[in-house]
Amino acid sequence: MKNKNNQDAVKEAAARYLKIVEWSDEDQCFVGRCPGLFFGGCHGKDETAVYGEVCKIVEEHVSDLLANKEKLPPNTAGKSYSGKFVVRVGPDLHQKAAIKASARGESLNQFVAEAIANA
């Protein structure tokens, strides 16, 4: 029964991490990853299979961390975002961005938001 409780704890903890599966034009396949928990991921031609594989990898990674009594990284699923964040850049880059934004008739905020959206 102890093993069943451990599996439930692993599944519950693994559910708290965002899993992303997206098409990669470069690789010509679906790529699955879990940012914030581990680097790398998995890939394949079938989107559903890749999602299943990334979920399995997340559970294995969480299981290993728990078995080694390591602290789990902060959760990445279900987060809400305020829409505000601070970015620190050097004064030269700040000036360059402000000048480009002004030349386009935009605020610095609009310029940066568009740059991020197009990244």
Backbone as CSV, one residue per row, in Angstrom:
resi,resn,N_x,N_y,N_z,CA_x,CA_y,CA_z,C_x,C_y,C_z
1,MET,0.823,-1.197,0.000,0.000,0.000,0.000,0.867,1.261,0.000
2,LYS,2.050,1.168,0.622,2.940,2.318,0.684,3.361,2.761,-0.719
3,ASN,3.616,1.797,-1.617,4.016,2.107,-2.982,2.910,2.846,-3.723
4,LYS,1.645,2.453,-3.496,0.499,3.111,-4.120,0.422,4.567,-3.672
5,ASN,0.622,4.828,-2.390,0.602,6.198,-1.880,1.733,7.014,-2.488
6,ASN,2.902,6.386,-2.664,4.039,7.066,-3.274,3.730,7.420,-4.729
7,GLN,3.126,6.495,-5.475,2.758,6.761,-6.867,1.748,7.901,-6.945
8,ASP,0.797,7.922,-6.027,-0.197,8.999,-5.992,0.476,10.338,-5.707
9,ALA,1.436,10.335,-4.789,2.155,11.574,-4.451,2.964,12.062,-5.648
10,VAL,3.584,11.141,-6.373,4.361,11.507,-7.558,3.439,12.086,-8.621
11,LYS,2.317,11.425,-8.887,1.367,11.914,-9.895,0.821,13.288,-9.518
12,GLU,0.512,13.468,-8.240,-0.007,14.759,-7.773,1.039,15.861,-7.943
13,ALA,2.272,15.569,-7.588,3.346,16.562,-7.730,3.629,16.839,-9.206
14,ALA,3.649,15.803,-10.038,3.938,15.963,-11.465,2.865,16.795,-12.165
15,ALA,1.642,16.725,-11.695,0.540,17.480,-12.303,0.719,18.986,-12.132
16,ARG,1.597,19.387,-11.246,1.799,20.810,-10.961,2.803,21.474,-11.907
17,TYR,3.261,20.725,-12.914,4.245,21.266,-13.854,3.657,21.359,-15.257
18,LEU,3.878,22.497,-15.876,3.411,22.750,-17.234,4.157,21.853,-18.209
19,LYS,3.394,21.176,-19.043,3.975,20.324,-20.080,3.588,20.925,-21.424
20,ILE,4.568,21.110,-22.289,4.319,21.748,-23.577,4.696,20.781,-24.697
21,VAL,3.774,20.628,-25.641,4.055,19.860,-26.848,3.753,20.786,-28.017
22,GLU,4.757,21.010,-28.862,4.550,21.897,-30.007,5.301,21.357,-31.216
23,TRP,4.811,21.735,-32.382,5.442,21.329,-33.632,6.724,22.114,-33.839
24,SER,7.763,21.443,-34.276,9.039,22.081,-34.604,9.264,21.969,-36.103
25,ASP,9.216,23.121,-36.790,9.520,23.118,-38.222,10.955,22.670,-38.469
26,GLU,11.844,23.079,-37.577,13.257,22.731,-37.718,13.478,21.220,-37.652
27,ASP,12.807,20.573,-36.682,12.992,19.131,-36.485,11.977,18.280,-37.245
28,GLN,10.921,18.934,-37.766,9.851,18.241,-38.482,9.187,17.154,-37.630
29,CYS,8.949,17.518,-36.358,8.259,16.600,-35.457,7.725,17.405,-34.269
30,PHE,6.940,16.749,-33.429,6.472,17.382,-32.204,7.553,17.260,-31.137
31,VAL,7.710,18.314,-30.349,8.695,18.334,-29.276,7.960,18.570,-27.966
32,GLY,8.221,17.720,-26.982,7.615,17.843,-25.666,8.660,18.257,-24.651
33,ARG,8.266,19.198,-23.779,9.206,19.656,-22.748,8.438,20.107,-21.519
34,CYS,9.191,20.309,-20.461,8.615,20.757,-19.192,9.533,21.831,-18.618
35,PRO,9.353,23.084,-19.078,10.234,24.154,-18.607,10.117,24.347,-17.099
36,GLY,11.237,24.610,-16.498,11.246,24.829,-15.058,11.518,23.575,-14.251
37,LEU,11.371,22.407,-14.883,11.608,21.164,-14.156,12.880,20.470,-14.652
38,PHE,13.080,20.433,-15.955,14.286,19.824,-16.511,14.559,20.396,-17.892
39,PHE,15.796,20.270,-18.339,16.186,20.677,-19.682,16.002,19.483,-20.601
40,GLY,15.805,19.763,-21.868,15.611,18.677,-22.819,14.154,18.275,-22.868
41,GLY,13.895,17.109,-23.397,12.526,16.647,-23.522,12.467,15.422,-24.392
42,CYS,11.414,15.347,-25.198,11.240,14.210,-26.079,10.631,14.700,-27.388
43,HIS,10.609,13.835,-28.378,10.067,14.230,-29.671,9.497,13.023,-30.393
44,GLY,8.655,13.308,-31.380,8.075,12.244,-32.182,7.077,12.802,-33.178
45,LYS,6.552,11.940,-34.016,5.619,12.352,-35.081,4.174,12.442,-34.596
46,ASP,3.843,11.775,-33.489,2.472,11.748,-32.986,2.350,12.647,-31.752
47,GLU,1.540,13.691,-31.857,1.408,14.679,-30.783,0.945,14.051,-29.467
48,THR,-0.036,13.167,-29.538,-0.565,12.536,-28.329,0.485,11.644,-27.668
49,ALA,1.224,10.910,-28.476,2.279,10.040,-27.936,3.378,10.875,-27.281
50,VAL,3.731,11.996,-27.889,4.767,12.867,-27.318,4.279,13.431,-25.989
51,TYR,3.010,13.824,-25.916,2.474,14.333,-24.647,2.544,13.240,-23.574
52,GLY,2.158,12.024,-23.910,2.243,10.914,-22.956,3.664,10.681,-22.484
53,GLU,4.603,10.776,-23.417,6.013,10.565,-23.078,6.535,11.672,-22.162
54,VAL,6.185,12.930,-22.462,6.669,14.019,-21.608,6.051,13.896,-20.213
55,CYS,4.797,13.468,-20.120,4.184,13.247,-18.799,4.925,12.162,-18.025
56,LYS,5.297,11.097,-18.715,6.056,10.000,-18.093,7.416,10.497,-17.605
57,ILE,8.093,11.296,-18.424,9.405,11.832,-18.048,9.277,12.737,-16.823
58,VAL,8.235,13.557,-16.789,8.008,14.442,-15.639,7.806,13.608,-14.374
59,GLU,6.981,12.575,-14.462,6.748,11.716,-13.296,8.034,11.039,-12.838
60,GLU,8.839,10.556,-13.768,10.109,9.919,-13.408,11.054,10.919,-12.741
61,HIS,11.093,12.126,-13.280,11.977,13.148,-12.716,11.524,13.530,-11.304
62,VAL,10.233,13.727,-11.130,9.692,14.064,-9.805,9.950,12.916,-8.837
63,SER,9.750,11.689,-9.291,9.992,10.513,-8.449,11.443,10.457,-7.985
64,ASP,12.367,10.732,-8.896,13.792,10.737,-8.545,14.106,11.826,-7.507
65,LEU,13.554,13.010,-7.724,13.801,14.106,-6.774,13.258,13.754,-5.392
66,LEU,12.044,13.220,-5.351,11.445,12.849,-4.061,12.220,11.714,-3.388
67,ALA,12.644,10.730,-4.187,13.402,9.595,-3.639,14.720,10.060,-3.037
68,ASN,15.317,11.076,-3.635,16.580,11.617,-3.135,16.389,12.727,-2.112
69,LYS,15.123,12.912,-1.718,14.760,13.929,-0.726,15.238,15.331,-1.125
70,GLU,15.182,15.580,-2.455,15.541,16.898,-2.978,14.282,17.751,-3.071
71,LYS,14.480,19.036,-2.950,13.360,19.971,-3.033,12.878,20.065,-4.481
72,LEU,11.558,20.008,-4.667,11.000,20.156,-6.001,11.062,21.624,-6.414
73,PRO,11.315,21.885,-7.697,11.295,23.275,-8.187,9.887,23.858,-8.022
74,PRO,9.765,25.170,-8.082,8.437,25.789,-7.983,7.513,25.277,-9.094
75,ASN,6.228,25.181,-8.782,5.232,24.743,-9.755,5.209,25.685,-10.954
76,THR,4.912,25.128,-12.117,4.812,25.955,-13.315,3.421,25.923,-13.940
77,ALA,2.573,25.006,-13.530,1.209,24.923,-14.079,0.259,25.753,-13.217
78,GLY,-0.734,26.321,-13.872,-1.778,27.035,-13.152,-1.373,28.381,-12.596
79,LYS,-0.246,28.894,-13.032,0.196,30.201,-12.542,-0.627,31.298,-13.211
80,SER,-0.821,32.378,-12.501,-1.436,33.544,-13.118,-0.365,34.628,-13.224
81,TYR,-0.524,35.469,-14.207,0.471,36.498,-14.477,-0.187,37.867,-14.460
82,SER,0.491,38.835,-13.877,-0.063,40.179,-13.734,0.047,40.992,-15.017
83,GLY,0.969,40.610,-15.890,1.211,41.397,-17.088,2.290,42.446,-16.872
84,LYS,2.883,42.438,-15.693,3.949,43.394,-15.393,5.195,42.624,-14.972
85,PHE,6.342,43.070,-15.467,7.616,42.524,-15.007,8.700,43.549,-15.275
86,VAL,9.773,43.436,-14.549,10.881,44.372,-14.668,12.011,43.685,-15.424
87,VAL,12.553,44.382,-16.395,13.691,43.870,-17.148,14.853,44.825,-16.929
88,ARG,15.976,44.302,-16.522,17.158,45.132,-16.317,18.094,44.951,-17.501
89,VAL,18.417,46.062,-18.131,19.352,46.057,-19.259,20.359,47.171,-19.017
90,GLY,21.429,47.139,-19.763,22.423,48.191,-19.646,21.885,49.517,-20.176
91,PRO,22.459,50.617,-19.733,22.002,51.940,-20.175,22.054,52.128,-21.694
92,ASP,23.054,51.559,-22.356,23.157,51.695,-23.812,21.988,51.013,-24.527
93,LEU,21.638,49.815,-24.071,20.510,49.100,-24.677,19.196,49.813,-24.376
94,HIS,19.058,50.334,-23.177,17.865,51.101,-22.804,17.705,52.297,-23.745
95,GLN,18.799,53.013,-23.957,18.765,54.183,-24.837,18.416,53.772,-26.274
96,LYS,19.044,52.729,-26.762,18.803,52.263,-28.128,17.333,51.888,-28.324
97,ALA,16.775,51.153,-27.360,15.371,50.743,-27.453,14.442,51.949,-27.389
98,ALA,14.740,52.890,-26.506,13.906,54.089,-26.381,13.932,54.907,-27.674
99,ILE,15.086,55.019,-28.297,15.209,55.768,-29.556,14.434,55.067,-30.671
100,LYS,14.571,53.745,-30.767,13.840,52.995,-31.795,12.336,53.103,-31.582
101,ALA,11.901,53.008,-30.333,10.469,53.132,-30.033,9.967,54.511,-30.435
102,SER,10.717,55.536,-30.088,10.337,56.912,-30.416,10.265,57.112,-31.923
103,ALA,11.224,56.562,-32.642,11.254,56.692,-34.098,10.043,56.013,-34.741
104,ARG,9.518,54.993,-34.092,8.340,54.282,-34.609,7.040,54.892,-34.093
105,GLY,7.156,55.917,-33.249,5.957,56.540,-32.687,5.287,55.687,-31.628
106,GLU,6.070,54.854,-30.951,5.554,53.955,-29.926,6.164,54.295,-28.577
107,SER,5.490,53.854,-27.533,6.103,53.942,-26.213,7.144,52.826,-26.113
108,LEU,8.048,52.959,-25.178,9.036,51.907,-24.948,8.323,50.604,-24.601
109,ASN,7.262,50.692,-23.810,6.493,49.509,-23.430,5.908,48.817,-24.667
110,GLN,5.299,49.572,-25.576,4.732,48.988,-26.791,5.829,48.334,-27.631
111,PHE,6.951,49.003,-27.750,8.073,48.491,-28.536,8.566,47.151,-27.983
112,VAL,8.768,47.082,-26.679,9.266,45.865,-26.048,8.211,44.738,-26.116
113,ALA,6.945,45.093,-25.862,5.886,44.082,-25.923,5.800,43.460,-27.316
114,GLU,5.915,44.295,-28.360,5.871,43.786,-29.720,7.100,42.920,-30.009
115,ALA,8.252,43.337,-29.533,9.471,42.551,-29.737,9.346,41.167,-29.083
116,ILE,8.772,41.136,-27.889,8.590,39.850,-27.200,7.567,39.000,-27.934
117,ALA,6.477,39.612,-28.377,5.440,38.875,-29.094,5.968,38.269,-30.377
118,ASN,6.913,38.943,-31.016,7.461,38.445,-32.281,8.684,37.558,-32.111
119,ALA,9.124,37.370,-30.870,10.326,36.557,-30.621,10.030,35.077,-30.772
